[in-house]
Amino acid sequence: MKKQSLHFVLKILFANLVLCLCISSSNVLARDISNEQRAASDARNRYNSAKSNDDNLGKQIAAQEKRVADEQARLKNLQDKQVEAKTELENAKADLDVKVNTLEKVWDERNKN
């Protein structure tokens, strides 16, 4: 009887030990799942923030590229106008030179008489 009772006590102890291990491992698993959920949520938040930042920068770059293209077109237009203005200036200078020379000749002729 003693042997059976010892055997029974050992079975109960073993069952209690298995039960304690199961309970503690389920707590560990629950904590691991909770930690992993938190880590995944943090990673998702970082991804969403980085994605939003990337999208915003992409929009800003596109807008800046458009402004640069518009300004380059404006610069080209101004440069073309300057070429025309320089040509007009050269023509006006040449005309002025001719008119001044003519005027000087007329004055010289008048002063001779």
C-alpha positions in Angstrom: 0.0 0.0 0.0 2.8 2.3 0.8 4.2 1.7 -2.6 0.9 2.5 -4.3 0.5 5.6 -2.1 4.0 6.8 -3.0 3.3 6.1 -6.6 0.0 8.1 -6.4 1.8 11.0 -4.7 4.4 11.0 -7.4 1.7 11.0 -10.1 0.0 14.0 -8.4 3.3 15.8 -8.0 4.1 15.2 -11.7 0.7 16.3 -12.7 1.1 19.5 -10.7 4.5 20.1 -12.2 3.1 19.7 -15.7 0.2 22.0 -14.9 2.6 24.6 -13.4 4.8 24.4 -16.5 1.8 24.8 -18.8 0.5 27.7 -16.9 3.8 29.5 -16.8 4.5 28.8 -20.5 1.1 30.1 -21.5 1.9 33.3 -19.5 5.2 33.6 -21.3 3.5 33.0 -24.6 0.8 35.6 -23.8 3.6 38.1 -22.9 5.5 37.2 -26.1 2.3 37.7 -28.2 1.6 41.0 -26.5 5.2 42.1 -27.0 5.1 41.0 -30.7 1.8 42.8 -31.2 3.3 46.0 -29.7 6.4 45.7 -31.8 4.3 45.1 -35.0 2.1 48.1 -34.1 5.2 50.3 -33.6 6.7 49.1 -36.9 3.4 49.8 -38.7 3.3 53.3 -37.2 7.0 53.9 -38.2 6.2 52.6 -41.7 3.1 54.8 -42.0 5.0 57.9 -40.9 7.9 57.2 -43.3 5.5 56.6 -46.1 3.6 59.8 -45.4 6.9 61.7 -45.2 8.1 60.1 -48.5 4.8 61.0 -50.2 5.0 64.6 -49.0 8.6 65.0 -50.1 7.6 63.5 -53.5 4.9 66.1 -53.9 7.2 68.9 -52.8 9.8 67.8 -55.3 7.3 67.6 -58.1 6.1 71.1 -57.3 9.6 72.4 -57.1 10.6 70.8 -60.4 7.5 72.5 -62.0 8.6 75.9 -60.6 12.1 75.4 -61.8 10.8 74.5 -65.3 8.6 77.5 -65.3 11.5 79.8 -64.2 13.8 78.2 -66.8 11.2 79.0 -69.5 10.9 82.6 -68.2 14.7 82.9 -68.2 14.9 81.7 -71.8 12.2 84.2 -72.7 14.2 87.0 -71.0 17.4 85.9 -72.7 15.7 86.0 -76.1 14.4 89.5 -75.4 17.8 90.6 -74.4 19.3 89.4 -77.7 16.6 91.4 -79.5 17.3 94.4 -77.3 21.0 94.2 -78.0 20.4 94.1 -81.7 18.1 97.1 -81.3 20.8 98.9 -79.3 23.4 98.2 -81.9 21.1 99.5 -84.7 20.2 102.6 -82.7 23.9 103.2 -81.9 24.8 102.9 -85.6 21.9 105.3 -86.5 23.0 107.7 -83.8 26.6 107.6 -85.1 25.4 108.4 -88.6 23.1 111.2 -87.5 25.8 112.8 -85.3 28.3 112.6 -88.1 25.8 114.2 -90.4 25.1 116.9 -87.9 28.8 117.6 -87.4 29.2 118.0 -91.1 26.3 120.4 -91.4 27.7 122.5 -88.5 31.2 122.4 -90.1 29.7 123.5 -93.4 27.7 126.3 -91.8 30.6 127.5 -89.8 32.8 127.7 -92.9 30.5 130.2 -94.5 
